[in-house]
Structures are given as C-alpha cells and as structure tokens.
Amino acid sequence: MEAMKIVIVCTSVSHGNTRRVADAMADVLDAKVVTPEEADPAEPAGADLVGFGSGVFYGKLHHGLTDFVKTLPPCRGRAFVFATSGLPEIPPRPYTRALTRLLEGKGYEVDGAFSCRAFDTWAPFKIVGGINKHRPAAEDLTAARDFAERVLRAAATAPEH
Ligand SMILES: Cc1cc2nc3c(=O)[nH]c(=O)nc-3n(C[C@H](O)[C@H](O)[C@H](O)COP(=O)(O)O)c2cc1C
C-alpha cells in the first residue's frame, strides 16, 4: 500500500503549546506540520488525513485556523482536531466542537478530537505567573501520540469515504 499523505495545520501563537502537541502527533503520523499561513488550501484537499489544532482563545479555537478552514474547498477526506487550553473543557461543550462541525460541513469525516491543558498566562492568571506551568507535560504528549495512533489505525482500516 502506498504511504498515506498526512498534514497537520496548526496555529500556536501564545506559547507554542499546541505546536508541541502537533509535533508529537506528527512523529507518529510521519506528517508535515504547517501553519495556516504556510498552507495552501489545496494541500489539505490532496491529503489522506489532515489534523487541525490551535490554542483556545476566549472559548474558541484561534480564528487564524478557523478562517483557513472556511477557505478550504469541499473535501471527502478524513480529519481530526485538537486543542490546548488553560482551563478544563466542559464535557458537553468541547472546544473542538465548532471546528468539527465546520469540517463536517466541508465533507470531511472527522475521526476524533484531542485536547489537553497547557501553560496559560492570559490576563487573569498573569498575576500568579500563569497556570499549568509545565504543560503540555510528558504524559500529555504521550496521550497525544496514543490519540494519533488510534486515528492512524482508523484511517488505515476505514473503507473509502
Ligand atoms: C488572550 C488569551 C485568551 C485565552 N482564552 C482562553 C479561554 O477562553 N479558555 C482557556 O481555557 N484558555 C484560554 N487561554 C489559554 C490558551 O488557550 C493556552 O495557553 C493555549 O495552550 C495556548 O496555545 P498556544 O501556545 O499553542 O497558542 C487564553 C490565552 C490567551 C493569551
């Protein structure tokens, strides 16, 4: 079988937290990591599997990432989404949900979502020197790699979408 073409599009502007998660996933997936600014909208369309991730800002994924997804042509490929945030997610309202819906609207089959807590110096936490100072930690990156392995297995065994 030919190797799968896998791309990760990642916006990581605050502390590079999400980029560290993206790089851990890219190791497992043998994927290229690009920013939305670097990515050509044709690139995700030509890939077998695409990951999209960013930090959370005011309750949402970064607009640089979501604006990029809005420019993508309709696509029948597979995708996954991921996020890092200062605050824990409230289970019925994952941070990744809006982007998942957006991708599904484009025709993507979204295989799953990953999120973890990460260093956060947003204004209310700045005075205490930030929260989650050493995250993403080794356990977070291990969880990110495990997630990537599951997504890869699902993509490799799935029937043509
Ligand atoms: C201006 C600003 C707003 C933020 N808003 C939120 C938020 O609403 N909820 C949350 O959990 N974390 C929030 N954070 C924390 C970031 O999501 C967190 O630090 C994330 O890991 C940043 O990812 P990055 O380093 O990849 O950009 C905010 C951070 C900044 C700087």
The ligand as an SDF file (V2000), in Angstrom:
LIG
                    3D

 31 33  0  0  0  0  0  0  0  0999 V2000
   -5.6850   36.1970   25.1320 C   0  0  0  0  0  0  0  0  0  0  0  0
   -5.8430   34.7820   25.6220 C   0  0  0  0  0  0  0  0  0  0  0  0
   -7.1260   34.2430   25.8020 C   0  0  0  0  0  0  0  0  0  0  0  0
   -7.2750   32.9260   26.2650 C   0  0  0  0  0  0  0  0  0  0  0  0
   -8.5540   32.4240   26.4500 N   0  0  0  0  0  0  0  0  0  0  0  0
   -8.6950   31.1820   26.9720 C   0  0  0  0  0  0  0  0  0  0  0  0
  -10.0080   30.6470   27.1910 C   0  0  0  0  0  0  0  0  0  0  0  0
  -11.0320   31.2690   26.9310 O   0  0  0  0  0  0  0  0  0  0  0  0
  -10.1010   29.4060   27.7290 N   0  0  0  0  0  0  0  0  0  0  0  0
   -8.9960   28.6430   28.0330 C   0  0  0  0  0  0  0  0  0  0  0  0
   -9.1450   27.5180   28.5240 O   0  0  0  0  0  0  0  0  0  0  0  0
   -7.7310   29.1220   27.8120 N   0  0  0  0  0  0  0  0  0  0  0  0
   -7.5580   30.3560   27.2850 C   0  0  0  0  0  0  0  0  0  0  0  0
   -6.2870   30.8430   27.0400 N   0  0  0  0  0  0  0  0  0  0  0  0
   -5.1080   29.9480   27.2630 C   0  0  0  0  0  0  0  0  0  0  0  0
   -4.6230   29.2850   25.9690 C   0  0  0  0  0  0  0  0  0  0  0  0
   -5.6680   28.5490   25.3550 O   0  0  0  0  0  0  0  0  0  0  0  0
   -3.4670   28.3090   26.2460 C   0  0  0  0  0  0  0  0  0  0  0  0
   -2.3700   28.9770   26.8260 O   0  0  0  0  0  0  0  0  0  0  0  0
   -3.0550   27.5790   24.9750 C   0  0  0  0  0  0  0  0  0  0  0  0
   -2.2730   26.4480   25.3190 O   0  0  0  0  0  0  0  0  0  0  0  0
   -2.2730   28.4760   24.0140 C   0  0  0  0  0  0  0  0  0  0  0  0
   -1.8400   27.6850   22.9240 O   0  0  0  0  0  0  0  0  0  0  0  0
   -0.5790   28.0900   22.0220 P   0  0  0  0  0  0  0  0  0  0  0  0
    0.5950   28.2750   22.9240 O   0  0  0  0  0  0  0  0  0  0  0  0
   -0.4190   26.9100   21.1210 O   0  0  0  0  0  0  0  0  0  0  0  0
   -1.0000   29.3070   21.2550 O   0  0  0  0  0  0  0  0  0  0  0  0
   -6.1180   32.1320   26.5520 C   0  0  0  0  0  0  0  0  0  0  0  0
   -4.8420   32.6800   26.3550 C   0  0  0  0  0  0  0  0  0  0  0  0
   -4.6890   33.9810   25.9040 C   0  0  0  0  0  0  0  0  0  0  0  0
   -3.3040   34.5440   25.7150 C   0  0  0  0  0  0  0  0  0  0  0  0
  1  2  1  0
  2  3  1  0
  2 30  2  0
  3  4  2  0
  4  5  1  0
  4 28  1  0
  5  6  2  0
  6  7  1  0
  6 13  1  0
  7  8  2  0
  7  9  1  0
  9 10  1  0
 10 11  2  0
 10 12  1  0
 12 13  2  0
 13 14  1  0
 14 15  1  0
 14 28  1  0
 15 16  1  0
 16 17  1  0
 16 18  1  0
 18 19  1  0
 18 20  1  0
 20 21  1  0
 20 22  1  0
 22 23  1  0
 23 24  1  0
 24 25  2  0
 24 26  1  0
 24 27  1  0
 28 29  2  0
 29 30  1  0
 30 31  1  0
M  END
$$$$
